[in-house]
Amino acid sequence: MVAARVPLIAGNWKMNLDHLQAIAFVQKLAWTLDEAKHDTAASEVAVFPPFTDLRSVQTLVEAEKFSIAYGAQDVSTHESGAFTGEISGSFLASLACSYVLVGHSERRQFHGETNDVVGAKVRAALSFGLVPILCVGETADDLEEFGASAVPVAQVKASLAGISADAEVVIAYEPVWAIGSGKAATEEQAELVCGALRETLRENFGSEFADRTRILYGGSVKASNIAAFMRQSNIDGALVGGASLDVAEFASIVRFYKHVI
Ligand code: 13P
């Protein structure tokens, strides 16, 4: 029998909220979800604060036993050594991070991360017991030139090459043109690409891997459009940017199951 995929709603804070703001935010998010009687079995919630916030978030989550997972926005390909400014996956593991974002389009665009680098980051994360959330997506030019699925499918193939079929990874499909633009993909478009990504996982790692791996949609997700995405059979959650910085809005996205009909 195929195990059900627990939806994941992940908030990528990007370079927003310092450690004091992070404490206030996570506290408020936990209270809001608790007050709304959030069903933790219906969706998992995770936040991705800047590196400098992670210790504060860990301390709060552990002290209060909040059901909120957290992770980092990037990880080094190296374990340790002379790599100024880099953060090792071993450091993230020792802060009890569950996840790490890998290959976000802003890393690809502003830091020149290639599929090879992103693949090395996937492997580094796995080697420290972190679940990588591999971000893929086409630019507006790619969309015009190659259609919607070709680039994200190629990115997934290249960056997951060589990993074990037992590994746990999450894929986040984020069309670059939909990020921060207020112009989300339609649910049909997103489902088409997420379906193609699942078939790619099936061809490369087998059905068990494809059926249990969560595939998220990201790009201008809001409380008002999450339900339409979550109705699609190949979309298992969302990677949320701007709307994850507003407690009420993000909590409403986490509780999408209340507005999916
Ligand atoms: P927005 O939700 O602000 O479009 O950002 C999406 C994103 O990049 C999440 O990683």
Residues whose N, C-alpha, C, O or C-beta is under 5 A from the ligand:
A	BS01	13P	N12 A178 I179 G180 S181 G218 G219 S220 V221 L239 V240 G241 G242 A243
